[in-house]
Structures are given as structure tokens and as C-alpha cells.
Amino acid sequence: MASHKAELDRAETHSAITVLASSKGTPWTYDGLSSSWHRLKKKLENEKLVGVGLTMKGLRHTMATTLREAGLDERDISDLLAQKSPAMGLHYSRNANLAKKNADTMQVWEQATEHNKDVVKPFQKTVKPQ
């Protein structure tokens, strides 16, 4: 499989402000993108390359989840998805399995607090007056 960069390099040059452009070299309209997406999706379904029910929104969630599991933060994810708010990066990656990331974080925390394991000032036993 070709790299993502190789695929983008194969795309025709255009002057649109977006990464991808319509066949006219302009940014996609909603209807144009939707129509092209449905044709491509149907072709991929027929070739058994994707399952029925694939959506662009689902792809966005998958991408965000994969990136979050790889350790990217919500700002990086939001930037890639062209979202203004980091909250959207969290929204789209909310189902990420963060077990490995959290284990790594706990290890850092344990190392950072290692010096606290020794008692610095022992508690004194208080004697009750008789």
C-alpha cells in the first residue's frame, strides 16, 4: 500500500485552500463531496474492500481514535480534523483505549514520587495523660 504522502503527491495540483479539491480544482461543495463519496463507497463495497455502512463521520472517529491511542493529544487531533476546539478532538476520540498510555503515565508518576516513599518526619506516639 502506498504511503499517505505518496497518495497526496499523486493528486492533481490545484489552487483550492483545501487539501483535496474537486475535479474543477475548487474546494468541494457539500453535495459534490457527498455524491463522490457515495460513488466511491459503493465501488469499494462491491469490491469487498470496505463493509456496508461505512461513513465519513465513522472514518473521522476511527482516525481520531487511532491517533489518540498512539499518544497524540486532543489539540493535535483537532488540528488534523480541522476543528477549532480541542474539545472536538476529545469528542471524536472518546472511545480510544488508553490503557497503554495510562500505564505509561502511571510509571512516570511512580518514578516522580519515588522519593516520597520514605517517611521524612515519623509520627510521634502521643501519650494520654493518666
N, C-alpha and C positions, 0 to 999 in steps of 0.2 A: 504494500500500500504506500502511496506517495505521501510525503510529509504535507502538513497543512500549508507550509510556506510554498512548497512546490505547486500545490493546487492554486494558491493565490497568484503565484507567478504565471501560471497558465491562463489566468483570466485576462480578458481583453482590457487594454488600458482605457480609462475613461476619466472624465473630469468631475464626476459626482463627488460630493463630500462624504459619501458613504463608502465602506469597504467594497461592497458589491453594488453593481448597478444593473439597470435594465438593459435590454438589447439596444436601446437608444443611447446608452451611456449616461442616463439620468438616474437619480435616486428612485427606488421602487415606490410606486403608489401602493396603498394597502391592497386594492383589488388586483393589481398586476402581480404582486408578490404572492398573494393568496392563490391566484389562478395557476401560476407557475409551480408553486409548492405542491398543489394538489395533483398536477400532471406528473411531477417527479415522484411524489409519494406513491401514486398508483403504479407507475413503472417499476419502482423498487419493490412494491408489494408483489407484483406479478412475477418478478424475478426471485422472489423469496429472500430478498436482502434485508427487508425490514418487516416487522409484524404489522398486522392490521391495527389501526388505532393510533399510530404514531402522530404526534402533533408537534408543531414548532414550540409551543409552550412546554411540552414534555422534554424536548431537546434542551431547552433553556434550563429546566430544572436539573436534568442529567448533567449538563456541563457544569453548572454551579455546584452541584453535589460532589462531583468528581474533583473539582478544584479545591473545595473546602476540605475534603478528605486528604488531599495532597498537601494541605497546610496553608493555603492562601487565606488571607483574611477577607472580611466582607467588603472592604473598600476596593481591593484588587478585583474581586469578583464583580462588584457593581460597575466598576470602570469598564471591564471587558464586555459586560452586558449592556453598556450604555445607559446605566441607571444613575440618576443624580444622587440618590440617597444610599448610604451603606446599608440601611435597613433592608433594602431590596436584595442585596447580596445575601443577607441572612435569610430573608424570606425564600429565595429560590434554592438555598442550600440547607434548608431546615431539616431535611431528612438524612443529612450526612452522618455517617458512622464515625464518631470522633474518638473511639476507644483508643486507638494508637496515639493520636495527638494528645489526648488527656493523660495517657500513661507517660508520654514524654514530658508533659508539663508537671506531672506529679514527681517524676525523677528530678527535675530541675528544682522543684520546691523542696524535696527531701535533702538535696545537696546544699541548697541555700540555707536550710535551717539545721544542718548537721551540728553546728556549734551550740545549738540550744539544748542539746541532749543532756549536757552536764548541768547539775544544779549549781548555780552561781552562789546563791545565798541559801543555805539549808534552813528549813523551817525549824524554829525552836519549839520545843515542847513547853507548853505553858503548864505551870503547876498551880493547881487550885489551892487557895489558902484554906487551912483547916479551921 
